[in-house]
Amino acid sequence: MGAVVRALRTPWLPPDRVAELLQDDNPNLHRDAAADPRLPLPLLLEALEETRLAAAAARNPALLTHVMHELLDRAGIAAQPDS
């Protein structure tokens, strides 16, 4: 495992470094960066619009609830009624 991949798995990597990794040539690395909760919100929202990053960004636990609902609405996934 490379040093950068290990860095993404540690809590000390700063958000600006996570952001830089979005541009990495390694597709696994830039997808991991898009899914990282340290990614600044503006970049997370941009990643949702990029084909190569959208699926990973949608898995990001920092994604705001209303944004997730918007994504589901766009995908045509209906809300489940409360039981």
N, C-alpha and C positions, 0 to 999 in steps of 0.2 A: 504494500500500500504506500503510495507516495506521500510526501510530507504535506502537500496541500490538502489531500483527501483527509489525512489525520487531523489537520487543523480545523476543517469544517466540523469535525466531531468533538471538538473541544470548546469549552465555554469562553475562552479568552480571545478568540478571533474577533476583531472589531467589525462592526457593521460595514464600514467603508471597504474593508478587504473582502467581505462576502460579496458586496456589490461588484467589485472588480472581477470576481470569479464568474459573474454572469457572462463575461465576454471571452472566457477561456475556450480554447479550441476543442477541449475534451468534452463531448456531449454529456457524459455522466457528471462531470464536475459542474458544468453550468446548470444542469437540471437540479443537482443537489443544492447549489447556491440559491436557485429560485424557490426551493422548498424550505430554505432555512429561515426560521422565525426572526433572525437578526437582520434580515434584508430590510432596508428602509422602505416604508410604506409606498412612497411614490414609485420606487423601482419595482416593487411587488405588483402594483397596479399596471405598470408598463409591461411587465413580464406576462401578465394574464392576456395581453393582446398579441403577444408574439407566438407564432405557431410552434417554434422549437421549445418554448418555455411554458406554454399555457397549462399543460397538464400538471407539471411539477408545481407551478405557482398556485394552482387551485388546491393543492394538498398542503400548502403552507399553513401551519397552525395559527399564524398571526393574521390571517385573512379575516377581515371584519365580517360580521354576520350579515349585514345588509348587502355587502358585495357578493357574498356567497349566494344569497337569495336572488340577486340580480343575475348571476351566472346560471342558476338553476332555471330561472324564468326564461332566459335567452335560449337555453337548451330545450325548453318545452317540457320541463319536468314539473308536474303539478305538486303543490304542497299537500301533505297528508293531513286529513282532518284530525283534530285532537280527539283522543278517545275518552 
